[in-house]
């Protein structure tokens, strides 16, 4: 037994010595791997970051150069997949070293660049944001510690949320208008969804500009009566920190959510009455400048209504209503066409299919039929009059 152990030990040492000598010799045609290679991203997988479709046959991508450490937004052709131009590079920006996100305005003449992000929940975060004018190559500061900044359709303003309130910044004068004043942690949230909506309905930004930039519709969450949950967070300090937030378990009270309409000209806000509901999982402006379409659900989420809201008169009308014995899924498939008729997906015949309605809620056509599911709806080609689906 001892002889066997001795021989095994000798064999192990010889093997280790062989591999040690082999590893120290550089094999012709190979590259030596250093600790620097391992940690500087040399062997990291190449990824396509923040791809965004642009107007026309182009798309944009957020790129990072490991050598220069410059961040760029680059424009590419769908036809050739070749790079057309660099829209903006952090190397040419004096105000910020780099940025981690970008978003265009409607006509793609401006960008919002984001940096210094601080994560909140799964989808939500806050950070510092800047407006970049592509033609003049100028950068202007929007705000720090803010959420979900978005250009007005006329490109003159940016609306954003901060500390549970909504603000609007005029890009020409840099004047900031505070839209709401009652925001308070674990009590009132304006324009940003609570934890339940972010997690269950999959969205964070709960405010939208009208197409004519005259109105800002937003959701107000009253969490006052929602039970509180506390959670210890272990970090680099000796002791954990405690995060306290509103968290309704099954059967407990949800936040009371209301629809508010803010008029830019008069700076006045009006609460919009929508009848009986528990949730407002979506709001979306139609192509009719003053008409907002609002989705409501009951607590069991099996009764859905689409409401037409007139921003001028604040009057509402039921556009469409659906019920189900079990559950109605919430999607982003509502699409308004040029004549303001709309595309809608529904499981009302037992399978998820695409429907076409007038803006009065009258069914024009069931576009897809059969014992199969439309798993995803991607858009509508107005020239070919076809929908993109899978």
CORUR-V611490 format. One line per field, one symbol per residue. phi: phi as a letter, one per 20 degrees, with the letter a starting at -180 (. if undefined). A space follows every 50 residues. Layout:
phi: ???
This chain:
phi: .fffffffffffffffffffffffeefgnddfedffffeengdfffcdel fcfdfndcbccedceffemedcdddceffdmefeaefbcffddefcfbbd bbbeefeldccdddblfcfdcgdeacadccedeffelddcferdmdclfb ffgemeccdbdblmcdccdeffemfddeeccefbgmcccdncfefffffe dmbdfdbbfffemeccebddddegeegecdbedeceffcfddddbebefg nefefedceccdeffelddcfdecmeadccebcbfefegddddcdcceff lccdcddedeffemecbfebcccbfdadfdcdegceegemfcebdbdfeo cfcecccffdnefeaefdbpebdeebddqceffelcddbb
